[in-house]
Amino acid sequence: MSVSVLIVDDHAGFRSLARKVLGADDYVVVGEASDGASAIAALGVLKPELVLLDIQLPDRDGFDVSQQLIKESPELKIVLISSRDARDYGCRLDQSDVRGFIPKAELCATALTKVLATAR
């Protein structure tokens, strides 16, 4: 069964790559957003099951965006991504309501499926 995904990242090249990587597996990318405001607006229209959310966005940080998305859609699964290492975010990752974290360099359908399966 396919999982619908919204990709949120300010780099068009990464969004395109993520779309290809996830589309090759059991994920259906229903949309893309380049910042937090666009992600929040897209949530109501696209109704994805999963949001792949960059932590470093131009308008808001991904932790703040994730809180707003979960407030609007409590059943939503969110996986944070970043070009930085998880250690750079300290306990913020553990304290957030997201399902997990994947470094951008390690993004693949297998890693995403694993994070979703082992998530809190």
TIKELUM-696570 format. One record per residue: residue number from 1; residue in one letter; y, z negated, x negated of N, C-alpha, C in turn. Coordinates in nm, 4 decimals. Atoms other than C-alpha are relative to their C-alpha. Example, Ala and Ser with C-alpha at 12.3 -4.5 7.8 and 13.67 -1.06 7.14 Angstrom:
atom resi=1, resn=a, nc2=-0.1190, nc3=0.0000, nc1=-0.0890, cac2=-0.4500, cac3=-0.7800, cac1=-1.2300, cc2=0.1200, cc3=0.0000, cc1=-0.0900
atom resi=2, resn=s, nc2=-0.1190, nc3=0.0060, nc1=0.0820, cac2=-0.1060, cac3=-0.7140, cac1=-1.3670, cc2=0.1090, cc3=-0.0730, cc1=0.0770
This chain:
atom resi=1, resn=m, nc2=-0.1181, nc3=0.0000, nc1=-0.0838, cac2=0.0000, cac3=0.0000, cac1=0.0000, cc2=0.1244, cc3=0.0000, cc1=-0.0883
atom resi=2, resn=s, nc2=-0.1210, nc3=-0.0150, nc1=0.0808, cac2=0.3359, cac3=0.1041, cac1=-0.1436, cc2=0.0988, cc3=-0.1134, cc1=0.0235
atom resi=3, resn=v, nc2=-0.1047, nc3=0.1012, nc1=-0.0064, cac2=0.6139, cac3=-0.1426, cac1=-0.2182, cc2=0.1339, cc3=0.0709, cc1=-0.0170
atom resi=4, resn=s, nc2=-0.1321, nc3=-0.0632, nc1=0.0088, cac2=0.9720, cac3=-0.0311, cac1=-0.1508, cc2=0.0897, cc3=-0.0794, cc1=-0.0941
atom resi=5, resn=v, nc2=-0.0781, nc3=0.0628, nc1=0.1069, cac2=1.2115, cac3=-0.1004, cac1=-0.4375, cc2=0.1435, cc3=0.0519, cc1=-0.0012
atom resi=6, resn=l, nc2=-0.1392, nc3=-0.0320, nc1=0.0286, cac2=1.5872, cac3=-0.1081, cac1=-0.4876, cc2=0.0236, cc3=-0.0340, cc1=-0.1462
atom resi=7, resn=i, nc2=-0.0281, nc3=0.0215, nc1=0.1419, cac2=1.6867, cac3=-0.0674, cac1=-0.8540, cc2=0.1497, cc3=-0.0240, cc1=-0.0159
atom resi=8, resn=v, nc2=-0.1402, nc3=0.0342, nc1=0.0197, cac2=2.0129, cac3=-0.2377, cac1=-0.9515, cc2=0.0262, cc3=-0.0146, cc1=-0.1502
atom resi=9, resn=d, nc2=-0.0336, nc3=0.0000, nc1=0.1421, cac2=2.1482, cac3=-0.1567, cac1=-1.2967, cc2=0.1231, cc3=0.0875, cc1=-0.0189
atom resi=10, resn=d, nc2=-0.1233, nc3=-0.0766, nc1=0.0188, cac2=2.4833, cac3=-0.0310, cac1=-1.4241, cc2=-0.0171, cc3=0.1222, cc1=-0.0901
atom resi=11, resn=h, nc2=0.0258, nc3=-0.1164, nc1=0.0847, cac2=2.3232, cac3=0.2283, cac1=-1.6542, cc2=-0.0847, cc3=0.1022, cc1=0.0760
atom resi=12, resn=a, nc2=0.0692, nc3=-0.1045, nc1=-0.0757, cac2=2.2285, cac3=0.5494, cac1=-1.4729, cc2=-0.1275, cc3=0.0456, cc1=-0.0702
atom resi=13, resn=g, nc2=0.1181, nc3=-0.0413, nc1=0.0758, cac2=1.9861, cac3=0.6434, cac1=-1.7504, cc2=-0.1164, cc3=-0.0947, cc1=0.0195
atom resi=14, resn=f, nc2=0.1076, nc3=0.0965, nc1=-0.0212, cac2=1.7908, cac3=0.3227, cac1=-1.7087, cc2=-0.0525, cc3=0.0082, cc1=0.1431
atom resi=15, resn=r, nc2=0.0444, nc3=-0.0123, nc1=-0.1397, cac2=1.7835, cac3=0.3588, cac1=-1.3291, cc2=-0.0933, cc3=0.1201, cc1=0.0154
atom resi=16, resn=s, nc2=0.0826, nc3=-0.1202, nc1=-0.0068, cac2=1.6428, cac3=0.7095, cac1=-1.3708, cc2=-0.1366, cc3=-0.0236, cc1=-0.0637
atom resi=17, resn=l, nc2=0.1259, nc3=0.0311, nc1=0.0683, cac2=1.3784, cac3=0.5911, cac1=-1.6175, cc2=-0.0848, cc3=-0.0939, cc1=0.0846
atom resi=18, resn=a, nc2=0.0738, nc3=0.0965, nc1=-0.0823, cac2=1.2811, cac3=0.2960, cac1=-1.3966, cc2=-0.0578, cc3=0.0682, cc1=0.1239
atom resi=19, resn=r, nc2=0.0472, nc3=-0.0749, nc1=-0.1176, cac2=1.2525, cac3=0.5303, cac1=-1.0960, cc2=-0.1264, cc3=0.0792, cc1=-0.0356
atom resi=20, resn=k, nc2=0.1159, nc3=-0.0793, nc1=0.0431, cac2=1.0110, cac3=0.7552, cac1=-1.2895, cc2=-0.1208, cc3=-0.0893, cc1=-0.0291
atom resi=21, resn=v, nc2=0.1086, nc3=0.0906, nc1=0.0379, cac2=0.8062, cac3=0.4662, cac1=-1.4293, cc2=-0.0653, cc3=-0.0617, cc1=0.1230
atom resi=22, resn=l, nc2=0.0544, nc3=0.0667, nc1=-0.1179, cac2=0.7669, cac3=0.2889, cac1=-1.0964, cc2=-0.0566, cc3=0.0998, cc1=0.1005
atom resi=23, resn=g, nc2=0.0472, nc3=-0.1016, nc1=-0.0924, cac2=0.7262, cac3=0.6064, cac1=-0.8931, cc2=-0.1360, cc3=0.0553, cc1=-0.0357
atom resi=24, resn=a, nc2=0.1307, nc3=-0.0478, nc1=0.0440, cac2=0.4204, cac3=0.6968, cac1=-1.0982, cc2=-0.1121, cc3=-0.0920, cc1=0.0461
atom resi=25, resn=d, nc2=0.0999, nc3=0.0959, nc1=-0.0467, cac2=0.2447, cac3=0.3938, cac1=-0.9527, cc2=0.0196, cc3=-0.0236, cc1=0.1492
atom resi=26, resn=d, nc2=-0.0022, nc3=0.0293, nc1=-0.1432, cac2=0.2394, cac3=0.2229, cac1=-0.6140, cc2=0.1343, cc3=-0.0554, cc1=0.0481
atom resi=27, resn=y, nc2=-0.1340, nc3=0.0437, nc1=-0.0385, cac2=0.6153, cac3=0.1648, cac1=-0.5906, cc2=0.0798, cc3=0.1203, cc1=0.0476
atom resi=28, resn=v, nc2=-0.0837, nc3=-0.1064, nc1=-0.0539, cac2=0.8545, cac3=0.3725, cac1=-0.3825, cc2=0.1453, cc3=-0.0456, cc1=-0.0129
atom resi=29, resn=v, nc2=-0.1408, nc3=0.0354, nc1=0.0196, cac2=1.2154, cac3=0.3588, cac1=-0.4998, cc2=0.0787, cc3=0.0561, cc1=0.1175
atom resi=30, resn=v, nc2=-0.0741, nc3=-0.0405, nc1=-0.1196, cac2=1.4242, cac3=0.3650, cac1=-0.1828, cc2=0.1495, cc3=0.0128, cc1=-0.0255
atom resi=31, resn=g, nc2=-0.1411, nc3=-0.0123, nc1=0.0318, cac2=1.7597, cac3=0.3403, cac1=-0.3560, cc2=0.0350, cc3=-0.0611, cc1=-0.1333
atom resi=32, resn=e, nc2=-0.0535, nc3=0.0513, nc1=0.1261, cac2=1.9736, cac3=0.2522, cac1=-0.6526, cc2=0.1392, cc3=-0.0541, cc1=0.0258
atom resi=33, resn=a, nc2=-0.1351, nc3=0.0546, nc1=-0.0048, cac2=2.2880, cac3=0.0478, cac1=-0.7033, cc2=0.0446, cc3=-0.0276, cc1=-0.1429
atom resi=34, resn=s, nc2=-0.0510, nc3=0.0170, nc1=0.1357, cac2=2.5138, cac3=0.0183, cac1=-1.0061, cc2=0.0726, cc3=-0.1326, cc1=-0.0215
atom resi=35, resn=d, nc2=-0.0654, nc3=0.1300, nc1=0.0138, cac2=2.6677, cac3=-0.3226, cac1=-0.9356, cc2=-0.0447, cc3=-0.0929, cc1=0.1126
atom resi=36, resn=g, nc2=0.0422, nc3=0.0998, nc1=-0.0979, cac2=2.6255, cac3=-0.6389, cac1=-0.7322, cc2=0.0453, cc3=0.0306, cc1=0.1411
atom resi=37, resn=a, nc2=-0.0520, nc3=-0.0306, nc1=-0.1336, cac2=2.8470, cac3=-0.5362, cac1=-0.4407, cc2=-0.0796, cc3=0.1126, cc1=0.0647
atom resi=38, resn=s, nc2=0.0793, nc3=-0.1122, nc1=-0.0527, cac2=2.6564, cac3=-0.2089, cac1=-0.3995, cc2=-0.1416, cc3=-0.0442, cc1=0.0352
atom resi=39, resn=a, nc2=0.1345, nc3=0.0509, nc1=-0.0275, cac2=2.3250, cac3=-0.3943, cac1=-0.4144, cc2=-0.0022, cc3=-0.0766, cc1=0.1316
atom resi=40, resn=i, nc2=-0.0069, nc3=0.0792, nc1=-0.1229, cac2=2.4290, cac3=-0.6339, cac1=-0.1388, cc2=0.0180, cc3=0.0921, cc1=0.1206
atom resi=41, resn=a, nc2=-0.0206, nc3=-0.0960, nc1=-0.1087, cac2=2.5523, cac3=-0.3439, cac1=0.0773, cc2=-0.1277, cc3=0.0794, cc1=0.0278
atom resi=42, resn=a, nc2=0.1207, nc3=-0.0809, nc1=-0.0155, cac2=2.2321, cac3=-0.1449, cac1=0.0153, cc2=-0.1142, cc3=-0.0785, cc1=0.0642
atom resi=43, resn=l, nc2=0.1086, nc3=0.0821, nc1=-0.0531, cac2=2.0066, cac3=-0.4345, cac1=0.1135, cc2=-0.0133, cc3=0.0173, cc1=0.1516
atom resi=44, resn=g, nc2=0.0044, nc3=-0.0106, nc1=-0.1452, cac2=2.0991, cac3=-0.4156, cac1=0.4811, cc2=-0.0377, cc3=0.1377, cc1=0.0493
atom resi=45, resn=v, nc2=0.0279, nc3=-0.1377, nc1=-0.0400, cac2=2.0689, cac3=-0.0386, cac1=0.4953, cc2=-0.1420, cc3=0.0411, cc1=-0.0363
atom resi=46, resn=l, nc2=0.1284, nc3=-0.0477, nc1=0.0510, cac2=1.7579, cac3=0.0216, cac1=0.2848, cc2=-0.1175, cc3=-0.0932, cc1=0.0294
atom resi=47, resn=k, nc2=0.1021, nc3=0.1017, nc1=-0.0271, cac2=1.5665, cac3=-0.3013, cac1=0.3559, cc2=-0.1207, cc3=0.0074, cc1=-0.0946
atom resi=48, resn=p, nc2=0.1123, nc3=-0.0042, nc1=0.0948, cac2=1.3589, cac3=-0.2952, cac1=0.0355, cc2=-0.0811, cc3=-0.1292, cc1=0.0042
atom resi=49, resn=e, nc2=0.0845, nc3=0.1187, nc1=0.0120, cac2=1.0709, cac3=-0.5340, cac1=-0.0176, cc2=0.0244, cc3=-0.0699, cc1=-0.1328
atom resi=50, resn=l, nc2=-0.0168, nc3=0.0482, nc1=0.1367, cac2=1.1592, cac3=-0.5743, cac1=-0.3852, cc2=0.1301, cc3=0.0540, cc1=-0.0575
atom resi=51, resn=v, nc2=-0.1193, nc3=-0.0436, nc1=0.0730, cac2=1.4796, cac3=-0.5629, cac1=-0.5885, cc2=-0.0232, cc3=-0.0257, cc1=-0.1476
atom resi=52, resn=l, nc2=0.0042, nc3=0.0091, nc1=0.1457, cac2=1.4666, cac3=-0.4920, cac1=-0.9602, cc2=0.1455, cc3=-0.0108, cc1=-0.0421
atom resi=53, resn=l, nc2=-0.1411, nc3=0.0352, nc1=0.0138, cac2=1.7949, cac3=-0.6539, cac1=-1.0656, cc2=0.0388, cc3=-0.0353, cc1=-0.1435
atom resi=54, resn=d, nc2=-0.0521, nc3=0.0272, nc1=0.1344, cac2=1.9761, cac3=-0.6373, cac1=-1.3987, cc2=0.0841, cc3=-0.1273, cc1=0.0035
atom resi=55, resn=i, nc2=-0.0783, nc3=0.1232, nc1=0.0073, cac2=2.1284, cac3=-0.9687, cac1=-1.5041, cc2=0.1448, cc3=0.0284, cc1=-0.0373
atom resi=56, resn=q, nc2=-0.1347, nc3=-0.0316, nc1=0.0480, cac2=2.4298, cac3=-0.8108, cac1=-1.6759, cc2=0.0594, cc3=0.1161, cc1=0.0810
atom resi=57, resn=l, nc2=-0.0645, nc3=-0.1013, nc1=-0.0828, cac2=2.6252, cac3=-0.6255, cac1=-1.4063, cc2=0.1511, cc3=-0.0052, cc1=-0.0211
atom resi=58, resn=p, nc2=-0.1436, nc3=-0.0022, nc1=0.0286, cac2=2.9908, cac3=-0.5200, cac1=-1.4278, cc2=0.0844, cc3=-0.0908, cc1=0.0900
atom resi=59, resn=d, nc2=-0.0832, nc3=0.0779, nc1=-0.0918, cac2=3.1137, cac3=-0.7140, cac1=-1.1228, cc2=-0.0456, cc3=-0.1444, cc1=0.0186
atom resi=60, resn=r, nc2=0.0553, nc3=0.1345, nc1=-0.0191, cac2=2.8833, cac3=-1.0178, cac1=-1.0918, cc2=-0.1255, cc3=-0.0124, cc1=-0.0844
atom resi=61, resn=d, nc2=0.1230, nc3=0.0178, nc1=0.0764, cac2=2.5996, cac3=-1.1688, cac1=-1.2819, cc2=-0.1194, cc3=0.0039, cc1=0.0951
atom resi=62, resn=g, nc2=0.1183, nc3=-0.0183, nc1=-0.0818, cac2=2.2497, cac3=-1.0987, cac1=-1.1550, cc2=-0.0504, cc3=-0.1265, cc1=0.0667
atom resi=63, resn=f, nc2=0.0410, nc3=0.1260, nc1=-0.0625, cac2=2.1814, cac3=-1.4658, cac1=-1.0870, cc2=0.0783, cc3=-0.0225, cc1=0.1290
atom resi=64, resn=d, nc2=-0.0834, nc3=0.0147, nc1=-0.1196, cac2=2.4735, cac3=-1.4777, cac1=-0.8424, cc2=-0.0401, cc3=0.1009, cc1=0.1072
atom resi=65, resn=v, nc2=0.0403, nc3=-0.1046, nc1=-0.0948, cac2=2.3699, cac3=-1.1493, cac1=-0.6816, cc2=-0.1335, cc3=-0.0367, cc1=0.0644
atom resi=66, resn=s, nc2=0.1314, nc3=0.0361, nc1=-0.0548, cac2=2.0121, cac3=-1.2728, cac1=-0.6413, cc2=0.0129, cc3=-0.1091, cc1=0.1057
atom resi=67, resn=q, nc2=-0.0208, nc3=0.1055, nc1=-0.0999, cac2=2.1337, cac3=-1.5838, cac1=-0.4572, cc2=0.0493, cc3=0.0581, cc1=0.1315
atom resi=68, resn=q, nc2=-0.0540, nc3=-0.0622, nc1=-0.1202, cac2=2.3312, cac3=-1.3696, cac1=-0.2130, cc2=-0.1067, cc3=0.0838, cc1=0.0709
atom resi=69, resn=l, nc2=0.1053, nc3=-0.0831, nc1=-0.0588, cac2=2.0419, cac3=-1.1272, cac1=-0.1595, cc2=-0.1047, cc3=-0.0853, cc1=0.0710
atom resi=70, resn=i, nc2=0.1004, nc3=0.0883, nc1=-0.0599, cac2=1.7954, cac3=-1.4095, cac1=-0.0917, cc2=0.0571, cc3=-0.0702, cc1=0.1231
atom resi=71, resn=k, nc2=-0.0649, nc3=0.0620, nc1=-0.1166, cac2=2.0446, cac3=-1.5752, cac1=0.1437, cc2=-0.0052, cc3=0.0952, cc1=0.1201
atom resi=72, resn=e, nc2=0.0003, nc3=-0.0992, nc1=-0.1071, cac2=2.0615, cac3=-1.2527, cac1=0.3452, cc2=-0.1402, cc3=0.0431, cc1=0.0412
atom resi=73, resn=s, nc2=0.1368, nc3=-0.0438, nc1=-0.0275, cac2=1.6897, cac3=-1.1755, cac1=0.3223, cc2=-0.0979, cc3=-0.0918, cc1=-0.0732
atom resi=74, resn=p, nc2=0.0818, nc3=0.1012, nc1=0.0693, cac2=1.4795, cac3=-1.4848, cac1=0.2373, cc2=-0.1378, cc3=0.0472, cc1=-0.0467
atom resi=75, resn=e, nc2=0.1330, nc3=-0.0475, nc1=0.0388, cac2=1.1506, cac3=-1.2913, cac1=0.2181, cc2=0.0040, cc3=0.1023, cc1=-0.1141
atom resi=76, resn=l, nc2=-0.0180, nc3=-0.1001, nc1=0.1048, cac2=1.2918, cac3=-1.0501, cac1=-0.0408, cc2=-0.0540, cc3=-0.0499, cc1=-0.1341
atom resi=77, resn=k, nc2=0.0467, nc3=0.0306, nc1=0.1349, cac2=1.1213, cac3=-1.0414, cac1=-0.3800, cc2=0.1007, cc3=0.0596, cc1=-0.0979
atom resi=78, resn=i, nc2=-0.0945, nc3=-0.0460, nc1=0.1015, cac2=1.3563, cac3=-1.0154, cac1=-0.6772, cc2=-0.0591, cc3=-0.0256, cc1=-0.1371
atom resi=79, resn=v, nc2=0.0409, nc3=0.0129, nc1=0.1394, cac2=1.2598, cac3=-0.9502, cac1=-1.0370, cc2=0.1209, cc3=0.0367, cc1=-0.0847
atom resi=80, resn=l, nc2=-0.1134, nc3=-0.0242, nc1=0.0887, cac2=1.5348, cac3=-0.9823, cac1=-1.2947, cc2=-0.0446, cc3=0.0780, cc1=-0.1223
atom resi=81, resn=i, nc2=0.0241, nc3=-0.0771, nc1=0.1213, cac2=1.5570, cac3=-0.7428, cac1=-1.5875, cc2=0.1209, cc3=-0.0133, cc1=-0.0909
atom resi=82, resn=s, nc2=-0.1105, nc3=0.0040, nc1=0.0954, cac2=1.7670, cac3=-0.7391, cac1=-1.9026, cc2=-0.0445, cc3=0.0621, cc1=-0.1316
atom resi=83, resn=s, nc2=0.0295, nc3=-0.0478, nc1=0.1344, cac2=1.7902, cac3=-0.5804, cac1=-2.2419, cc2=-0.0082, cc3=-0.1183, cc1=-0.0962
atom resi=84, resn=r, nc2=0.0084, nc3=0.1227, nc1=0.0799, cac2=1.8160, cac3=-0.9365, cac1=-2.3727, cc2=-0.1333, cc3=-0.0694, cc1=0.0248
atom resi=85, resn=d, nc2=0.1229, nc3=0.0778, nc1=-0.0098, cac2=1.5275, cac3=-1.1761, cac1=-2.4234, cc2=0.0171, cc3=-0.1110, cc1=0.1033
atom resi=86, resn=a, nc2=-0.0027, nc3=0.1071, nc1=-0.0997, cac2=1.4386, cac3=-1.4345, cac1=-2.1589, cc2=0.0600, cc3=-0.1292, cc1=-0.0573
atom resi=87, resn=r, nc2=-0.0530, nc3=0.1224, nc1=0.0623, cac2=1.5300, cac3=-1.7114, cac1=-2.4069, cc2=0.1522, cc3=-0.0043, cc1=0.0037
atom resi=88, resn=d, nc2=-0.1468, nc3=-0.0042, nc1=-0.0056, cac2=1.8931, cac3=-1.5948, cac1=-2.3913, cc2=0.0557, cc3=-0.0603, cc1=0.1284
atom resi=89, resn=y, nc2=-0.0455, nc3=0.0523, nc1=-0.1288, cac2=1.9108, cac3=-1.7191, cac1=-2.0327, cc2=-0.0425, cc3=-0.1434, cc1=0.0234
atom resi=90, resn=g, nc2=0.0379, nc3=0.1403, nc1=-0.0074, cac2=1.7609, cac3=-2.0600, cac1=-2.0975, cc2=-0.0690, cc3=-0.0352, cc1=0.1307
atom resi=91, resn=c, nc2=0.0653, nc3=0.0500, nc1=-0.1214, cac2=1.6633, cac3=-2.2583, cac1=-1.7918, cc2=0.0506, cc3=0.0683, cc1=0.1273
atom resi=92, resn=r, nc2=-0.0500, nc3=-0.0688, nc1=-0.1197, cac2=1.8641, cac3=-2.0344, cac1=-1.5556, cc2=-0.1102, cc3=0.0816, cc1=0.0672
atom resi=93, resn=l, nc2=0.1108, nc3=-0.0756, nc1=-0.0581, cac2=1.5551, cac3=-1.8193, cac1=-1.5075, cc2=-0.0926, cc3=-0.0921, cc1=0.0792
atom resi=94, resn=d, nc2=0.0900, nc3=0.0941, nc1=-0.0666, cac2=1.3393, cac3=-2.1192, cac1=-1.4189, cc2=0.0629, cc3=-0.0610, cc1=0.1247
atom resi=95, resn=q, nc2=-0.0697, nc3=0.0632, nc1=-0.1122, cac2=1.6017, cac3=-2.2589, cac1=-1.1835, cc2=0.0353, cc3=0.0971, cc1=0.1119
atom resi=96, resn=s, nc2=-0.0357, nc3=-0.0995, nc1=-0.1014, cac2=1.6577, cac3=-1.9344, cac1=-0.9946, cc2=-0.1149, cc3=0.0182, cc1=0.0999
atom resi=97, resn=d, nc2=0.0994, nc3=-0.0258, nc1=-0.1042, cac2=1.4750, cac3=-1.8287, cac1=-0.6790, cc2=-0.0664, cc3=0.1372, cc1=-0.0129
atom resi=98, resn=v, nc2=0.0599, nc3=-0.1315, nc1=0.0200, cac2=1.3658, cac3=-1.4958, cac1=-0.8268, cc2=-0.1486, cc3=-0.0135, cc1=-0.0283
atom resi=99, resn=r, nc2=0.1443, nc3=0.0016, nc1=0.0225, cac2=1.0008, cac3=-1.3994, cac1=-0.8658, cc2=-0.0376, cc3=0.0015, cc1=-0.1468
atom resi=100, resn=g, nc2=0.0317, nc3=-0.0051, nc1=0.1413, cac2=1.0225, cac3=-1.3418, cac1=-1.2392, cc2=0.1007, cc3=0.0816, cc1=-0.0775
atom resi=101, resn=f, nc2=-0.0875, nc3=-0.0702, nc1=0.0933, cac2=1.1756, cac3=-1.1633, cac1=-1.5356, cc2=-0.0835, cc3=0.0961, cc1=-0.0830
atom resi=102, resn=i, nc2=0.0631, nc3=-0.0969, nc1=0.0888, cac2=1.0845, cac3=-0.8507, cac1=-1.7326, cc2=0.1076, cc3=0.0570, cc1=-0.0920
atom resi=103, resn=p, nc2=-0.0934, nc3=-0.0679, nc1=0.0900, cac2=1.2645, cac3=-0.7305, cac1=-2.0454, cc2=-0.0029, cc3=0.1500, cc1=0.0290
atom resi=104, resn=k, nc2=-0.0065, nc3=-0.1432, nc1=-0.0317, cac2=1.3835, cac3=-0.3722, cac1=-1.9904, cc2=-0.0967, cc3=0.0818, cc1=-0.0851
atom resi=105, resn=a, nc2=0.0873, nc3=-0.0754, nc1=0.0902, cac2=1.1854, cac3=-0.2505, cac1=-2.2911, cc2=-0.1472, cc3=-0.0097, cc1=0.0404
atom resi=106, resn=e, nc2=0.1387, nc3=0.0201, nc1=-0.0408, cac2=0.8650, cac3=-0.3782, cac1=-2.1285, cc2=-0.0263, cc3=0.0407, cc1=0.1447
atom resi=107, resn=l, nc2=0.0165, nc3=-0.0360, nc1=-0.1406, cac2=0.9229, cac3=-0.2436, cac1=-1.7778, cc2=-0.1049, cc3=0.1089, cc1=0.0180
atom resi=108, resn=c, nc2=0.1007, nc3=-0.0965, nc1=-0.0429, cac2=0.6208, cac3=-0.0690, cac1=-1.6338, cc2=-0.0587, cc3=-0.0545, cc1=0.1299
atom resi=109, resn=a, nc2=0.0572, nc3=0.0431, nc1=-0.1272, cac2=0.4355, cac3=-0.0845, cac1=-1.3042, cc2=-0.0979, cc3=-0.1156, cc1=-0.0192
atom resi=110, resn=t, nc2=0.0967, nc3=0.1062, nc1=0.0270, cac2=0.1648, cac3=-0.3016, cac1=-1.4580, cc2=0.0695, cc3=-0.1342, cc1=-0.0217
atom resi=111, resn=a, nc2=-0.0744, nc3=0.1235, nc1=0.0242, cac2=0.4160, cac3=-0.5594, cac1=-1.5831, cc2=0.0617, cc3=-0.0522, cc1=0.1289
atom resi=112, resn=l, nc2=-0.0610, nc3=0.0402, nc1=-0.1260, cac2=0.5922, cac3=-0.5628, cac1=-1.2472, cc2=-0.1051, cc3=-0.0584, cc1=0.0945
atom resi=113, resn=t, nc2=0.1085, nc3=0.0503, nc1=-0.0853, cac2=0.2665, cac3=-0.6065, cac1=-1.0568, cc2=-0.0470, cc3=-0.1364, cc1=-0.0461
atom resi=114, resn=k, nc2=0.0435, nc3=0.1284, nc1=0.0558, cac2=0.1667, cac3=-0.8894, cac1=-1.2902, cc2=0.0997, cc3=-0.1102, cc1=0.0325
atom resi=115, resn=v, nc2=-0.1030, nc3=0.1001, nc1=-0.0325, cac2=0.4983, cac3=-1.0709, cac1=-1.2413, cc2=-0.0065, cc3=-0.0374, cc1=0.1473
atom resi=116, resn=l, nc2=0.0064, nc3=0.0276, nc1=-0.1435, cac2=0.4695, cac3=-1.0386, cac1=-0.8648, cc2=-0.1245, cc3=-0.0802, cc1=0.0379
atom resi=117, resn=a, nc2=0.1251, nc3=0.0705, nc1=-0.0293, cac2=0.1096, cac3=-1.1636, cac1=-0.8666, cc2=0.0019, cc3=-0.1441, cc1=-0.0486
atom resi=118, resn=t, nc2=-0.0013, nc3=0.1347, nc1=0.0576, cac2=0.1858, cac3=-1.4695, cac1=-1.0801, cc2=0.1266, cc3=-0.0762, cc1=0.0345
atom resi=119, resn=a, nc2=-0.1292, nc3=0.0616, nc1=-0.0314, cac2=0.5234, cac3=-1.5481, cac1=-0.9312, cc2=-0.0177, cc3=-0.1276, cc1=0.0803
atom resi=120, resn=r, nc2=-0.0010, nc3=0.1289, nc1=-0.0709, cac2=0.6117, cac3=-1.8833, cac1=-0.7855, cc2=-0.0108, cc3=0.0175, cc1=0.1483
